[in-house]
């Protein structure tokens, strides 16, 4: 064998060995991601795999999972650790791809992750039929941000016409419990916005103009229900089933549109009911909000999701969860008069 030939064959063997080594290293991480029972290890491996791209020239792997699939596999592992039910992960035979399907919704719905292309990285959890981005997830920054607009579009405006609130709530429970687990286990920063259930939470709102007549319109919609909209300081409130109280009110604020910064608040005494629950359980409130949200809507992170629909103005200063003092009022009681609340 000539020296030239020997060098060529050895170089070829070295190139194959290098590529095989990369593949074996990737396979070891994939296997551990699928089998490890240590949440911290799973998180670290997911962070690595979503950032890696197998780029081999001599040994090719024609069928590979994508970074978006590693997000889905990691989510499945974490939800398994948390004991979250009511979903399945589909794995088509003809390609490597992971899709989440709610099993109790009884409405066609499939979810995948879509990797965010900008320098912030992360990925969006997307319903494929509507392209609604329900939340953003950054493994690197330990951050989950829910998208109130997309959640309302999909679960209230779309699914509520097709199925029951309890079935839709299997999806909201999945989303909320996933966020709670990541918050509890890894110290994540989670923006629940429309999914938040704490009684003292004042939902930050995007406000594009003064909501003139807003409460009057809610009064009209509630007229055929068994619930009575009543005055509270700077707004109105309702007492619903099981003593759940809904308040819609403003605080005087010179920096807000019309010098009024509006809030929603849901109080049930157990930190268990969200604004989204109210929209799903009470059709007249859901119908009212779907119309009024063009002017006043629960806010999501604008930097991640962009401006909400066609609402171009922002209620400045309300981007962080607000815990300013709510009006001190007695628990509302049914009103026996027909007096309408002032907007």
N, C-alpha and C positions, 0 to 999 in steps of 0.2 A: 504493500500500500504506500502510495506516495505521501509525503508530508502534507501536501495541499489537500488531498482527499481525506486524510485523517482529520485535519483541522475542520474541514467542511462537515463531516459526519458528526464529530464531537460537538460542534456549534449547533447543529440541528438537534441533537439529543438534549443539549442544554436548554434550547428554546422550548422544546416540548416539556421538559422537566419543570421549567419556570411556569409555564401555563398550567400544567397539571397541579403544581403547588398552589397557585392562586385559586384554582377550582376547589381543591381539597380544603383550603382554608375557609373559603366561602361555605362549603358544604358543612363543615364543622360548626360554623356559627349558625347556619340555618337549622341544623339538627338540634342544637342547644336552645335556640329560640322556641322551637316546637316542644321541647321536652323539659326544660328547666322548671323547677317548682319554686324558684326564688324570684319574686317580682322585680327586685332591683336589677338582677342579672338580665331578665327579659327586657327591661327598659333600656339598659345599656346596649344590648345586642340589637334591639330595634333601631336605636339611634345610629349605630354603625351601619346596619344593612340598608337603611333608607338613604344613606349618604354615599354608598359604594356603587360602582358600576363595573361589572366584570368585562374587562377589555382585553381579551386574549386574541392573538393573531394565528397561532398554530394549532391550538385545540379549541374548537368552537362548541358552544352549548346552544343549540338552536332553540330550545324551549326554556325560557327563564321567567321567574317571577319578577315583576317590576317593583320599583320603590313603593308605588301605591299599594301593592299587595302586601308588602312588609308592614305598612301601617295597619292594614286590615287584620293581618295575622296577630300583630301586637295587641290590637283592640280586642280581638277574640280571646287572647290569653288573659288580658286584664279583666275582662268581663267574666271569664271562667273563675278567676281567683275571687271575684266579688260575688259570685253566685247569681249573676243577672240572667234571667230566663227569656223565653219568648222570641228567639231568633235562631236562624240557621245560616251557615256559610256555604254557598254553592261553589263547587269546583268543577267546571265543565271538562269533559274528557279530552276535547280537542285542543285545549290550550291551558297554559298556567295563568289563572286569573281567579281572584277571590271576590265574591259578591255577597253582601249581607241581605237577608230576606227576613222581615218580621213574620213570625209564624201564626200570630193570633189576630192580625189586622183585618183579614178578609177583603183587602183591597190590593190590587197589583202594586207592588212597591219593591224596588231593588236599589241597593245603595253600594257605592264604591267610593274609594278615596281618589281624589285628583290632586296630584302634586302641584304645589304653588310654584310658579316659574320665577317669581321675582326674588331679589336677594334675601328676603325674610325667610325663605324656605317654608317648611311645614307642608300641610296638606289640608284639603277641604273634604268633608264628608258630604257626598252629593247623591241625591235621588236621581236615578238615571232617566226616568221618564219625563221629569220636569226640569232637570238641571238646577234644582234648588240646592244651595249650599247651606246645610243645616248648622255646621260648626267648622271651626278652624282648629287645627291641632299642631303645636310645635313641640316635638320631643326635646329639642335642644334647649328651648327656653322654659320648658315645663308650663305650657300655657294652653288652655282650651277656651275658645271664645264662641259662644252660641250666637246665631243670627236670627233675631226676633222676626224680621221681615220674612225670611224664607220659611221659618217654622210656622208663622201665621198663614202664609200662602198655601203651604202644603197641607198642614193638619187641620186648619180651620176652614179656609176658603175652598179647599179641594176635598179632602177626605171626609169632612163632617157631613157633606152632602151624600156620602156613599156608605157610611158605616156609623156605628155608635161611639159615643164618647169613651166608654170603658175600653173598647177595642183600640181606639187611637191612643188611649193612655198607656197601653203596653209599649208604645214607641216612646212617649215622653218619659216614662219610667226608665227605659233603657238609656236614654240620653242623660237624664238627670243622675241616675245611679252611677253611670260611667264617670261623669264629672266628679261626683262625690268621692268615688273610690280613688281617682287620681289625685284629688285634693288631699285626701286623708293619708294615702300611702306614700306619696312623693312630694307633698307640699306644693302642688300645682296652683297657679293662679287661674281661677275659672270665673268667667263672666256669664252667669246664668241668665241675666236680664229677664225675659218673659217667663222663664222656667223657675225663677226664684220663689221660694215658699216662706221666707222669714216674715213674720208679722210686722216687724219694724222696718221692712224694706220699702222705700219709696221709689217706684219704678222711674228711672230717668227717661225723659221723653224728648223726642225730636219734635219741635214745634215750629211750623212754617208761617202761621198767622194766628191772629186772635180767634179762638174757637167760638165765635158768636153763635148763640142758640144751641150749642152742643148739648147741654143738659136738658133743654126743652125737647130736643129730638129723642133723647133717651126716655124722658117722661112719657112721650107719645107711644114709643115702642113697648114700654112696660105697662101701659094702661090695660092690656088684655091679660096680663099675668097676675099672679097672686102676690106680687112684690110691689112695694110702694117706695118710689124715690122721694127722699126727704132732704130738707135743708140741713146742712152743717155749716160751720163757719167757712166762708170762701168756697163753697161748693155744695155737693150733694152726696148722699149715701144710700145704700140699700142693705137690708138684712135678708139673707137668702137662707136656703135650707141648712139645718144643723148649726144655726147661729153664725154662719159665715158672713162677715161684713165687708162690703166694698165701698171704698171712699174715692171720690174724684174731686180734687180741690186744688187750689193754687196758693202759693205763697207770694207775697209782694216782693218783687225783685226788679230794680231799675234796669238791669242788664238784659232782662228777658223781653220777648216781643209783647208789647202792650203792658209792660211792667208786671206781668203775671207769669210765674213759672208753675206750670201745672204738674200734678202728680197723680198716679193711681196708687192705691194701697189695698191689700187684701189681708184681712185679719180673721183667723179662725181659732186662735188660742192654742194651736198645736204646731205652728210652723209647718203646715202640711199642704196648704192650698196656694197655687200660683195664679197669676193673671191668666195664663193659658188655660188652666183648669176652668176658670170662670167662663172664658170664651167657648170652651167645648161643652160645658154643662148647661149653659143658659143661652138658648138660641137668640133671644132678643138682644142680649148684650153683645153676642158675637156679631149679629147683623149691624148693630150700632157701631161697633169698633171697626169693622171692615170698611164702613163708609167714612168714619171720622179720621181714620189713620192717614188719610191724605193730608191732614192738617196737624194731627197730634198722634204720635205713635211711640211705642216702646223703642228705646234706642239700642242699637248694636254698635260695635266698634267700627267707626267710619273709616279708619285707616286700613282695616283689613277687608271689609265688605263693601266699601264705597258708600256713596250717598244712597239713602234708602228710597228706592223707587224713583218717583219724580219729585221727591221732596228735597229741594236744593238748599234750604236754609237750616241752620243748626241752632238748637237752644243752648247757646254757649254756656259752659260751666257745668253741664249736667252729664258729662261723659263718664264720670266715676260713680259707683254705687252711692246713693245719697241716703243719709240717715238724719236729715234735719227733722226738727220736731213737727209732728202732725198736730192738727188742731185737737185740743182736748175737749171731747164731746162725750156725752153719755151714749151707751149702746142704743142704737136706733130701734124704735118700736113702730109697728104698723100705723100709718097715718090714716085717719078716718075722713079726712077732707080731700077735696080735689085740687088743693092749691099746688101750683106748679113751682118747682124750684127755680131760682134765678140762676142764669148762666153767668 
